[in-house]
Amino acid sequence: MALALAVAGKLVADRLGIPDTELFRDPAAEFDIPSYAGLFSYLGISSLFATAAVAGATAIVVPTVRSICVSVSALSVFLALDDLLL
């Protein structure tokens, strides 16, 4: 599935005249972003995972707010994985 999406993206980029270097090159290298800029992304990922852990622990300890804490924990993990992998 991922390969099919990559091929489809490449075909669309060819039709639009987007060069391969813009399509496949690292965004930090393409836009001259400093090398330490990735640190801010990892700080965000770490804080999202920390939020998920705290919300999960709170859901276990305080049963009256369990549903909202489980929701916050799940959303935080989803956002962290999205930021990490995409």
SULHUDA-V147434 format. One line per field, one symbol per residue. ss: DSSP state (H for helix, E for strand, L for the rest). psi: psi as a letter, one per 40 degrees, with the letter a starting at -180 (. if undefined). burial: # if it has 24 or more other ideal C-beta (glycine too) atoms within 12 Angstrom, else .. Layout:
ss->???
psi->???
burial->???
This chain:
ss->LHHHHHHHHHHHHHHHLLLHHHHHLLHHHHLLLLLLHHHHHHHHHHHHHHHHHHHHHHHHHLHHHHHHHHHHHHHHHHHHHHHHHL
psi->dddddddddddddddefhiddddeihddddefhidedddddddddddddddddddddddddgddfddddddddddddddddddde.
burial->............................................#..#..##..#.............#..##..##..#......
